[in-house]
Every structure is written in C-alpha cells, then in structure tokens.
C-alpha cells in the first residue's frame, strides 16, 4: 500500500512505479546526525521551530542505501550504501552522529535480487555512506556490474589529492581499474542521464531517470534535508565547494520544478520520494509523495 512516512524517522524500504520503471529504495541501515554539527549553517531556532524535522533525541534521521532502478530485465543501482558498520561518525575529533548499517545484501535478497543481477552501479560520489558495498575484501560486491564514477569525482585521486569523507584504502584503491568514467550529459543507462557538478564533492553526480512523460531526479547529497531546498545557502559540513553547491542546487531546483518530475532524496528520512512545489510567495517546498511500504528499516540508531 502506498503511504507517506515521516521526515524524522528512518526510511522504510519503499517502492514507486514510474511508467515502465520500478524504483526501490534499498535500505542499508540508519544514521542519526547532529543537527548543529552536520548543519552548522542552519540556525538553531529552525530545528526548534520544526520538530517534525528531528527525532526524539534532536537528531536528523538520515538513512543509507541505494536506489534500485529496474527496467525490463535490467537493473541499475544508484549508490551502494554504507557497508557493514556500527558506531560513531566522526571528522577528526568531532563526533557528528552514529550509524548502524550493513543490511543491503539481505534487503536485496528479500527483493529477489542477487549481486550478480545488477548490471550497472552509478555513484553520486565516493563518500563512504554511498560506496560501502562497492567492494568487499578488495573485490567487487556486484561482480558483473559496470561501476560508473564522474571524471571530475575521480580526478583528485589520480593526482594523490585527498578528498574529505573518502577512505582511500576502502574505496579508491580497489576502484582503480574497476570503474568507468562518465561526464556531464552522458546517458549512463537506458533513459538515465548524468548531471555532474562540483559542490558537495569535486564531481558530485545527480541522475535523471526518464520514464515516458515522467521522470525522477536522483540528487544524492546535493540536498541532505528538505530545509536546504527552501534555503539553498544552508550548507552541510562535508561540502567541499560552497559556490559549487549553490550552483548545483539552483540547477537541480530548475530540473525538479519541470512538469512530470519527481525527486529522490536518499537522506530525507522516510520521505525520500517527493516533488517540488511553489507556495504563493514563490518559495519552493519539498512535498513527499506516497510510496509502497515493502518493509521497515532493518536497523535502528
């Protein structure tokens, strides 16, 4: 049954049919992030005035996983979860939250999908919570899949430049020789086009999935919470390029407000599927859309 979830709860595994495409949020686990630590640009009173945006402990519910896109007998996965991890999420000495992840293989199995069934894995970026199941013990977890990474996202690693949030030994090293580079505007899979823009990371990539007269924009971490759609100047702590974030968000809002367009926000609590609407003042707002409940999030944090 299609229903609406809550923004301040961890996402369930949910499914949406769009034309000839089936979209399923494959949950890997749960993250609970510090509102002040992860979103230093957001005024503290915003969270106090919007209790629906935080959980009972005042944290932001930010699930991890990937979007399974099925068309015919082909299967694309956009992002690959956090991987098997339970514990704090830190940058240096600063604890930003906590995670309990590692369920993506089991959830895929429940959906009747084996790792070898995935023919393509397209990454929005190389932060750990999006590439956690890319490799296990140095080997591709999705053995027959093309691994797609934007050329701009990969470029720093070719020059030995460290990108915050990317763990070289777990991601970059095994990815060498095991990926294909994509660029702005490429059709990376039938009916799926890449938007590559610096901002959150050097080559953060969103994907537009077209299905007849409808489409959905999978925007990764260009927006971490719906409040950033209303206030595009409210950045996130891991953003690498503030001006780039603003440009990327402006472009994505333009895409999301086109007729027949939905969005997928991977960290938007249990409201990952939605659309942008404008109020009487012309401000854009995230409006969640009902999506089929498949099962509850297998993890709690």
N, C-alpha and C positions, 0 to 999 in steps of 0.2 A: 504494500500500500504506500502510495506517495504521501509524504508528510513533511512538515517543517521541523527542523531541530532547533536547538538553542545556540546562540553565539557563544555563551560562556560554558559550554560543555564540550568534551572531546567528541570528535566526529565519529559517527557510526560508519560502517561500510554502507555506502549508498550508491544507487544506480539511476541513470537517466537515459531515456531513449531520445535520440535526436535524428529524425529522418531515418537513414539506413545505418546509423551509427549507434552503438551501445557504449555508454561511458560508465565506468565503475570506479569509485574511489576505493582503492585497495589500501587498507589501513595497515601500517607497520607498528604503530604504537602511539603513545601520548607524550606530549611535552607541556609543561607548565612554566611560563616565563614571567620574570619580574616585570611589572608594568613600568616602573621607574628605571630599572637597569637596562632593559632592552629597548625602551622607547624614551630616551632622555629628553627628546624634543617635545613630548606631549605634556601639556600642563597637568599637574597632579589633580586639579579640580575636575578635569574631564572625566577621569575614572570614577571620582566620587559622584558626579552628576549622571553617570551612565553605568549603574550597577549591572545592567544586562550584558556589559562587555567584559566583566571579570567574574571569576569563580568565587566560591565562598571564602577562599583564602586571599582574595585580591589579586590573583594571578591571571595571566592570559592563557586560555586553552588553545594550544597550537598543535594539532595532531600532525603526525608524519606519515608518509606513504607515497603512493604514486597513482596516476590516473591511467587506468586500462582503457584503451580505445579499441573497439572491435568493429571491423567492417568485413562482412563476409567471413571467410575463414582466416583472415589476417588479424594479428594482434600487435598493437603498439603500446608500450608503456612509457609514460612521460614521468620521469624521476623514479628513484628506486629506494625510497625510504631511508631510515637512519641506520639500519643494521642492528645487530644484537648488542644492545647497550642498556644498562640501567644505572643511573647515578646522576650526579650534578652536571650541569652545562656551565662551563666557565670560560672566561677570557682572561688570561693571566691569573691574578689573584681574585678577580671579581666573579662571583657566582651569579649567573643570570637566570638560572632556572634549573629544572630537573627533567629527565626523560626516562621513560620505560618503554623500550622498543624491541623489535625482533620478531614480530608476528607476520610479516609479509609472506613468507613461504607458506605458512599454514593457511592464511586467508586465501592466497591464490589456489591452494589445493582444494579448499572448500568451494571455490568458484569453478572447480573443474579445469584449472589452468596449470599446466606444468611449466617449469622454467624454460624448457625447450620449445614450448609453443609460442613464445614471444619472438617475433621476427625482427623487432626494432626497439631499442631503448633510446629515447631522446631526453637529454638532460637540460634542465633550465640553467643549471650552474653546478659547480663542483663542491659546494659546501657539503659537509658530512651528512646532514639530515636529508640530502637529496640523492646521494650516491652510495648509501650504506650497504646495499645489496649488490652493487656492481660487481664486486669481486669477493670471493671467499677463499682464503689461503692462497691468494695471488692468482686465482683462476676465475674466469667469467662465470658468474652465477647463472646468467642467461646464455647458455653455451652457443646457441645458433643465432643470436641477435646481433644486428649492427648496433654499435654504440656511437651515438651522434653527439658531438660537442662543437659549439661555435668556435670558429677560428680565433676570435678575439678572446674567448674564455681560455683557450689553450695557450695562447701566445706567451703570457708571462712565464709559464712553466718551461717553455722552450729556452728561455733566457735565464733560468735559475732564479726568477723573482718569486718570492713567497707571497701568497695571497691569504690574508687572514681568513680563518674558517676552513681552509683546505688542508687536509692532512696528507702530505706528500707520500709518505710510505704506504698509506692505505688506499690512496686514490690515484695520484699522479703516476707513480712508478708502474703499477700494474696496467694503467691505462695506455702507457706508451706502446705503440704498435697494435693496440686493440681498440682503436676508435677511428671514426671518420670525421673530418672537419666539415662543418656546414656554415653557410653565410646568410646574411640578410636576404629575405625573399625566397630562399630555396624551398621547393616543395620536397619535404623530407620523407614523406609517406603519402600514399594516395589521399588527396584532399587536405593535407596538413602543411601549412606554410609557417616558416620561422620569422620571428621579429627579433633581431639581435640589437641590443642597445646597452651601452655601458651604463652603470649606475650602481645597483646593488653589488655586482661584481663586474670585472672588466668586459665580459661578454655575455651578460645575463640574457637568456633567451626565453621569449614567450612563444606560444604556438597557437595558431588559429586553425581549428578543426572545422571544415565545411561539410555540411550535410544538406544538399539541396538548397532550399531557400533559407535555411537556418545555419547557424554556426556558433561556436563557443571559443572564447579566448582563454587559454590556459596561461595565466600570467605569473606563475611561480612566486618569487619573493619581491616582485615589483611593488606589491602591497602585502604587508603582513597581517593587517587588520583593516576592517571596513572604514575605520576612522580616517585612515590615510587617503581614502578616496575623497572624503569631504575636505580634508586638509592635506593636500599633497606636499606641503612644506614640512610635515611631521615625518622626519626620517626614522630609520631604525639603526641601532648601534652598529651592526655589521656592514652598513653601506660603505662602499669604497669611494664613491664619486657623487657628491651631493647634487651638483648641477646636472649630472647624467641622470640621477633618479628623477629629478623634476621633469626633464625632457621625456624620459621614458613614460612616466605617469601621464603626462599630457597626451602623448600619442596613444597610450592604451585607453584612456578615457574616450578619446575620439573613436577608437575601434569599438569599444564597449557600448557606445550610445548609438551605433548604427542599427537600423531596423533588423529584427530577427536575430539579435546577438545576445548570447548568454556569456557568463564568465565562470571560471573555476578558480577559487582561492584556496590553495592547499592548506593554509593555516587559519582559515576563517571558522574556527570552532566547528560546530555541527551545522554550519550554513555555507558549505563550500560551493554549492551551486547557486547562482543568482543572476541578477541583471542590474544594470544601472538605470535609474530613473531620475528625472529632474523635478524638483519641487517648484512651487510658484515663484520663488525667488531666483530660479535658475541653477540652484545648487544640485550637484549630483549625489545620489544616495544609493547604497547597496540594498537591493531588495531580494532576499532569498527566495528561491523557488522550491516547491515540493519535489522531493526525490525519494525513490523507493528505498525503504529500510531493508537491508539484507541481513545485517547482524550488528550487534553492539561492538564498540571498540574493545578489543581483547585485552587492552592494558589500562591501568589506572595510575595516575600520578598526582 
